[in-house]
Amino acid sequence: MVDELLRECRQPRAEPAEGMVVVDLFGGIGTSLVALMRAGIRVRKYHLCDIDPVARDIAAANVRRLHRRYPHLLPASAVENIFELPQDVEKIDGKTLRALGRVDLMLAAFPCQGLSRASRHAKGLSDARSGLFWEGVRVWKALRRSNPLMHHLFENVMFQDRKEAHFQRDFKTVCDILGQ
């Protein structure tokens, strides 16, 4: 699936000569941008959203390093103001999204605590943290209205083989919504 996304992102309609505009929800320390750079995908503008100030500090340092390492893929103008979106995904509204203009790729690595096997009390998407999936979907749908050719990648832990009914239901829901 990632290989397919990368092939599609390299198509001329998805990666204009000036690069892609990327919105990275729940962006953490910016590892999605690392993956894009390693794949050779040029980024024209990068927007990162993460509520954790420590993660944002690390992301800012990582982005500076990436710009120095890949200046041909990540120009200074792409990362001038990576935190211009509200950092609480629940506060991102339609007006803010419309102001972004063209968006080529939306990434959403929503919190995994409610889905992970590491949690003894995982509640699936009803967990307040993993339930932020719904906010990611809301933003994705809003962006798609003005960016119908936009690509998307939602990422999380593997939970499709969990036996509990609520995990089975949640996995089916995620697949139905995202079209998988």
N, C-alpha and C positions, 0 to 999 in steps of 0.2 A: 504494500500500500504506500509506503514512504517512497519507494522507487518510482511508482506511478505518479505521485505528487511531484517529485523532482523532475520527471520527464515533462509533465504538464507545465510546470513553472518555467521550464526552459523554452517553451514555445513562444514565438514572437508576441502573440497577443497577451501573454501573461507576464513577460519580462521585457518591457520596452527598453530601448537603448539606455535610458537614464536610470533604469533599475525599478525594483518593486517597492511599493508602499506596504509596510508590514505593521499590523496591529497585533501585539503579543499580550493577551490577557493572562493574568496569573503568571506573569513572566518570570517571577523569581529572580534568579541571579543572571538571567540572560542567556541560558544555554541554548535556547532555540536559535538565537542569532549566531552562536558558534556553529551550529549545524548548517545554517544557510551559508555562512562564509566557507566552511569546508566543502560544501557542495558546489561552490563557485557561483552562487547566485548574488547578483548585484542588488544592493538595497539603496533606493533613493531616499526613503524616509522610514525611520523606525520609531514606533510608539510602544512603550512598555507600560503595563499597568500591573502593579502589585501593591497590596496594602501594607506589606511588611517593610518598615524603613531600613532594617539591616540588610534585607535582600536587595532593596533598591540601591543601597550604598555599594554593595558588591557588584551589582549589575552595572552601575556607572563606571566602576573601575574596569570591569571586563569589557565594556563597550569601548573605553579609551584604548585598551590593549588591542582589541580587534581592529579598531581604526588604524592604529599604527602598523599592524601586521598585514592588513588587507586594504590599503588606501584606495586601490583600484576598484574594490567591491563595496567599500563602506566609506564614502567621502565624508568629510567633516560636516557638510550640510545635512547629511542623513541623520546625524546624532546630536545636532545642536540642542534640541530640547526634547529628549526622549520621554520625559515625564509630563508632557503637557495635558494628557488625559487625566481625569480624576483618578486617583489611585485606589479608590474603592469602586470596584466594578458596578456595585449597585447604584452608584451616583452618576454613571455615564448615561447621558440622555440623547435623544434624537438630534437635538440642536448641535451638541458636541460632535456627534458622529457625522452629521452633514457637513460640518465645517472642515472635516478631514479631506473632503473631496474624494478623489479616486483612491481606493484601497484594493490591492492585488491579492493579499494573503492575510487571513486572520488565524492566529494560533491561540489555542486555549488549553492550557495544562492545568485544569481545575483541581482543587485539593483532593487528595486521595484518602484521607483519614477514615472516611466512612465506608470505603470500598476495600481497603487494604487488609490482607490476611494478618498483618502485624497488629491489628486492633482486635482485641477480644470482644469488643462491644460495637463492632461496625454495624451501622444502620442503613447502609446503602445511600441512595440519593436523599433519604429523609434526614441524614446527618446535616447539620447546618453548614459544615465546611464543604463536604462533597456536593451538597445541594446547590452550591454556587454554579454547578453545571447549568442550572436553569437561567442564571444571569448571563452566562456565556452564550447560551442559545438565544436569549433575548437580543443581545448585542449583535450576534451573527445574523439574525433575521433582519434587524434594522439596517445593518451594513449592506446586506444583499439587495435591499430595495433599491439603493442607489448604485450598487456595484454588482450587477447580475453575473459578471464573469469572474468574480472574486473566488479564489480558492480558500479552503479552510482545512485546518487540521486540529482536531480535538485529541488530546493525549491523556492517558491515565494508566493506572495499574491494570493488570489482567484480572478480571473478575467474572468472566463469562462462564467459568466452570465451577463457580461456587454453587453448592447444592441447595442452600436456603432459598425459599420461594421468593423473598423480596429481592435477592440478588438476580435471580433469573428474570424477574419482572423488570427490574431496573436496566439490566443489560438489553433486553428486548426493546425497552423504551428508548434507550440511547440509540440503538441501531435504527429504529423506526424514524426517529427525529432526524438523525444525520444521514439517513438514506443508505445504510449499509446492509 
